[in-house]
Amino acid sequence: MWNNITLCSVCKFFPSSLLFSRSRTLYHVFKRKYKDLCKDEQTAQILQDGSCQVVKRTCNMLPSRLVSNKAKYRRYTKTYPVLDGRIPAVYQHVFEENLRNSEAVIQRYSELLEMVSKGGGENSILRHTQRNKKLFVRERLKMLLDDESFLELSPLAGLNMPYGDVPAAGCLTGIGKICGVWCVFMANDATVKGGTIYPIGVKKQLRAQEIAMQNRLLSVYLVDSGGAFLPLQSELFPDKSDGGRVFYNEAIMSAMKIPQVAVVCGSCVAGGAYVPTMAEETVIVDKIGTLFLAGPPLVKAATGENVSPEDLGGARLHSKVSGCSDHFAPSEKEAYECVRNIISTLNYEPLPEEVMEYDDPLYSSDELLGLAPQGYEYTLPVKLIVSRLMDGSRFQEFKADYGTTLVTGFGHVEGHLVGIVASNGELSHDASLKGSHFVQLCSQRSIPILFFQNTAPHAAEPTSILQAEAHTNRLKAQASMMAAVACAAVPKITIVIGGCYGSESYVMCGRSFSPNFLFLWPNARVALVDSRHFSTIPKADDSDCKGDELELSHLKEKLEEESSAFYSSARLWDDGVILPQNTRKVVAQCLEIIKQQKYQVISPCQYPVIRM
Ligand code: COA
């Protein structure tokens, strides 16, 4: 996901023992220092705990008069209690099981990313770069974006679809900075079937536009597309969320004062031609950029006329005659420079160059791999995860002793204040009431909410009236939390750290509750029910049950395959899979992206820019 850091992190496979090295080293240093006193393990542990308390008390005793105003402010945020993130020895075996699972799924994740990074494959890239003299889409992004890491959205979209593999859904989308401004980009990869649009490609572009609208981000389209992938035309036209919606959104976004710039950097045929012609400003690249509703082969078939792509819809024609393009660029490099100049005319307030000071968590983020549950029964207390994600591992917990299967409270991620709503077991009646209360607090105080979702795989069947009553009450409480989450007028980010099952996933701000961003850890499982909780044993020793057993076993296999994080991400049920150890970085960047809209000059005009 984080382009510069993902691959490094993915490649960083470390022996599991290293994960414990930090705490072990500290423990041994401690034991050496107090060796005379440490007659046994228990004494050592008591002393270690005691020394932490002394440090904490000393910090709290610092006189406030001695610190500057700035430091006073920082001290204020630093007074949240520090979470104890040490992993108790009794959890060690679960930690190790989770770690093994994390390593396996991350291995698979890195293989898929590697595959996707090659677009349509080596031959297609050669045809694209050597014969068609165009830059590969990832090179284009390097030229367009500031020299910083960018957030690629759903890179695994389009893999293993019923109609085959469509690497990155044939279109790279993401958020990066151009001239210091966060922008959404949508860039066709013409090495994947000439950049033609598959149904999953439409979905990916629509999601990128939705992100642009929700977070008010200017959008840049790099268009190099043969239009609709014709064999799937019935799935691309004419329903509401089919191809045409991309063009509709362009007009709506413009009316919302979300600027859109397009670069024609390849063949833009049919549907591919509407994206630049609906954009507010368009740049076309000489020789390689063409724009037409029907290309030369179709003209030949219809009229018998031989016409070159250049004469039919090249850069000069559209810059001088049709006016479909506003800027003529002699080369791709000059086109991207032109985009930067256009962005400097948007009259955006410069983003403040504040450097936020923050503390790193006290516990290693690598240990998140052992806390990422491979199944619900491998779930450890969620505060162990929170302690590895919050600045200084500090957390101001809300209702700590009530409804404890949900953890709520405030913390900072790289200096940004967030409200945390984290699953810590089945979402009980009390936990749901607490969740509703807390979500409303965040909404009232305009604090973004960060959901850590790990929902229970299934609800137990009631066996008595009393239990049925309890279920009803829980359902009502969950419904009120759902309403609170849906209506909270603050940015929401959801990270699925384990299970995303059934109705509890809605309460925890699943995809249908429109979080601004939703990411999965690679161990995550997404399904209505957990396949591992499905029984395949026939009820009686009866041959009639054999058929049922077979059917159940097929259903279980299907469910198993459809539950993986990669299956979900391929279908764009999320914004991508992220590595647990990159979570802080991704969340902090999302919070920064969301914050940008505070600095935009918004005029009351509600009309789009209409091309003349
Ligand atoms: N639907 C399905 N497949 C298409 C396609 C379309 N609209 N356009 C191109 N392709 C496929 C080609 O069959 C080829 O597949 P292959 O690699 O398996 O052989 C691949 O995309 C690349 O096409 P190719 O023509 O070899 O590459 P190119 O770079 O020279 O040209 C285009 C790319 C898109 C400019 C050119 O193929 C073209 O003009 N296609 C027709 C576009 C069209 O009429 N669209 C109408 C949509 S309503």
Boltz pocket constraint, residues with backbone or C-beta under 6 A from the ligand:
constraints:
  - pocket:
      binder: B
      contacts: [[A, 132], [A, 190], [A, 192], [A, 193], [A, 194], [A, 195], [A, 196], [A, 225], [A, 226], [A, 227], [A, 228], [A, 229], [A, 230], [A, 231], [A, 267], [A, 269], [A, 270], [A, 271], [A, 293], [A, 294], [A, 295]]
      max_distance: 6.0
